[in-house]
Amino acid sequence: VQWKRVAEVKATPSFTEPHVYYWGDVFQDKILGNPRAEWVDAAKTAKDLGLKYSFNDDSLAPARPLMFIQTAVTRQTDDGRELNPDQKISIEDAIKGVTLYPA
């Protein structure tokens, strides 16, 4: 993602947070590899650039807003591995991603 350009146009990215939980291991081990997999759902980068962001579900996973928050805070996959812990955000910032910012 061209984050500088995203910030310039003040885009509001929406992240499919279940990607990290359900498919993070597969992205890392089989599909994208490192370092590309580490950029999946990079809410911390968006936050650091001052962007408003939201979390979504792509209908391939259950709509579970509390799980979106948990995953954004822990960056844990379903196997318990962390996918790029540098992209963790605070609970408060994760709550904004499912409440205030999408509103």
C-alpha positions as CSV (number, residue, x, y, z in Angstrom):
1,V,0.0,0.0,0.0
2,Q,1.2,3.5,-0.8
3,W,0.6,4.9,2.6
4,K,1.9,8.4,1.9
5,R,-0.6,8.7,-0.9
6,V,-3.4,7.4,1.2
7,A,-2.6,10.1,3.8
8,E,-2.3,12.8,1.2
9,V,-5.8,12.2,-0.1
10,K,-7.1,11.6,3.4
11,A,-8.6,8.2,2.5
12,T,-10.4,6.2,5.2
13,P,-9.1,2.6,4.9
14,S,-11.3,-0.2,6.0
15,F,-9.5,-3.4,7.2
16,T,-10.9,-6.9,7.1
17,E,-9.6,-7.7,10.6
18,P,-10.6,-11.4,10.4
19,H,-7.8,-11.8,7.8
20,V,-5.3,-11.6,10.5
21,Y,-7.1,-14.1,12.8
22,Y,-8.3,-16.7,10.3
23,W,-5.8,-16.5,7.5
24,G,-2.7,-14.7,9.0
25,D,-0.7,-18.0,9.2
26,V,-1.6,-18.9,5.6
27,F,-0.7,-15.4,4.3
28,Q,2.6,-15.6,6.1
29,D,3.6,-19.2,5.4
30,K,2.1,-19.9,1.9
31,I,0.6,-17.0,0.1
32,L,2.4,-13.7,0.7
33,G,5.4,-14.5,2.8
34,N,7.3,-12.0,4.9
35,P,7.4,-9.0,4.8
36,R,4.2,-8.6,2.7
37,A,2.0,-10.6,5.1
38,E,3.0,-8.2,7.9
39,W,1.2,-5.4,6.2
40,V,-2.2,-7.2,6.2
41,D,-4.7,-4.9,7.9
42,A,-2.2,-2.3,9.0
43,A,-4.4,-0.3,11.3
44,K,-1.4,1.0,13.3
45,T,0.1,2.5,10.2
46,A,-3.2,4.2,9.4
47,K,-3.5,5.5,13.0
48,D,0.1,6.8,13.0
49,L,-0.7,8.8,9.8
50,G,-3.7,10.4,11.4
51,L,-6.2,8.5,9.3
52,K,-9.6,7.4,10.4
53,Y,-10.2,3.8,9.6
54,S,-12.8,1.1,10.1
55,F,-13.0,-2.7,10.5
56,N,-15.2,-4.8,8.3
57,D,-16.2,-8.3,7.5
58,D,-16.1,-9.6,3.9
59,S,-18.9,-12.2,4.5
60,L,-16.4,-15.0,4.5
61,A,-16.2,-14.8,8.3
62,P,-18.8,-14.2,10.9
63,A,-19.4,-10.5,11.7
64,R,-18.0,-10.3,15.2
65,P,-17.0,-6.7,16.1
66,L,-15.6,-7.8,19.5
67,M,-13.3,-10.2,17.7
68,F,-12.3,-7.4,15.3
69,I,-11.2,-5.4,18.4
70,Q,-9.4,-8.3,20.0
71,T,-7.5,-9.1,16.8
72,A,-6.5,-5.5,16.2
73,V,-5.2,-5.3,19.7
74,T,-3.4,-8.7,19.8
75,R,-2.6,-9.4,16.1
76,Q,-3.0,-13.1,17.0
77,T,-3.9,-15.7,14.4
78,D,-6.2,-18.6,15.2
79,D,-3.0,-20.7,16.0
80,G,-2.0,-18.1,18.5
81,R,0.9,-16.7,16.5
82,E,1.4,-12.9,16.2
83,L,1.3,-11.4,12.8
84,N,3.5,-8.3,12.9
85,P,3.1,-7.1,16.5
86,D,4.3,-3.7,15.4
87,Q,0.8,-3.2,13.9
88,K,-1.0,-3.7,17.3
89,I,-3.2,-0.8,18.4
90,S,-4.7,0.1,21.7
91,I,-8.2,-1.1,22.9
92,E,-9.5,2.5,22.6
93,D,-8.2,2.8,19.1
94,A,-9.7,-0.6,18.1
95,I,-13.1,0.4,19.5
96,K,-13.0,3.5,17.4
97,G,-12.5,1.3,14.4
98,V,-15.9,-0.4,14.9
99,T,-17.8,2.6,16.4
100,L,-16.8,6.2,15.9
101,Y,-14.8,6.1,12.7
102,P,-17.2,4.1,10.6
103,A,-20.1,6.3,11.8
